[in-house]
């Protein structure tokens, strides 16, 4: 089990390093109207601010990856064992329930780290020396300890929805690959990676509008008066709620999700396909 957590943490960290530039572009697109799309945003950041800007804010989620991994997979396994007696071939509904609970708990860890991350990602060239500690100090000074909870509710909602759909879709695809006769250990890593990638794109795609609101709420008021009274107020006031806008901005979201889902698959494989433990 210890080796599984270590493997999952290393894989999660690798996924963050690979996916963070896409995440930075995603947050910029979600919170600003100055970019025409993914490629324009990427070029403008590199030319105007330098390529290193794409990695701003990475330290906060990187520091919490071990805790996230422990809660994410520990809660999933525990809940799945409680709601389903067949760990070899659990019901899809059971994996959805276990996934939502794991997302609910993980959201309380990712909320503060996402807050710090997003504020650094949008700071750009305003303050090149601004770091994680500077952001925390600024929040505590201007918003109090309660400021560290900004966007926590919408972050928990995002993780709850995303994890539920992710694990349910992943399990459905694994059972489809297995068919009526194959054992779980007969599947190849390609099956696992494919299932994880598709599950990640589907779950994050469904979840994208929630993530837009989360990003806007968490940077709201960081350098001036607040614009939104609540997450619902943010959702109502969003000008870009058309299908075209969502699809255009979803490119970076889907690209960003793939490295993270591969890291989840690595953990599942290392624990002998953890959702199927007996």
Number of C-alpha atoms within 10 A of each C-alpha: 8 8 11 20 19 16 20 27 24 18 23 27 21 16 21 24 16 16 21 22 21 22 25 28 26 27 24 25 23 23 18 10 10 10 15 11 18 18 12 12 17 20 13 13 19 13 9 11 14 13 15 10 20 20 20 24 26 24 17 21 23 18 12 16 22 18 14 24 23 18 19 22 24 15 21 27 20 13 19 24 20 11 16 16 13 13 16 16 17 20 17 17 16 21 29 25 21 30 28 28 23 26 28 25 18 24 25 17 19 21 24 22 22 23 28 25 27 24 22 25 23 21 18 18 13 8 9 12 7 15 17 18 11 13 17 16 13 15 19 14 11 12 14 12 13 9 18 18 15 22 24 22 15 22 29 22 19 25 28 25 21 26 29 24 25 27 26 24 22 25 25 20 19 19 18 11 16 16 10 8 6 11 13 16 11 8 13 10 13 9 14 21 20 17 23 29 22 18 26 28 20 17 23 25 19 15 20 20 16 19 22 20 24 31 24 23 27 26 23 20 14 16 11 7 8 11 13 16 10 14 18 11 13 18 19 12 12 12 9 12 12 9 8 10 13 16 13 14 21 22 17 22 24 22 15 25 25 22 24 24 24 22 23 25 25 23 25 20 20 17 19 13 16 19 23 18 13 9
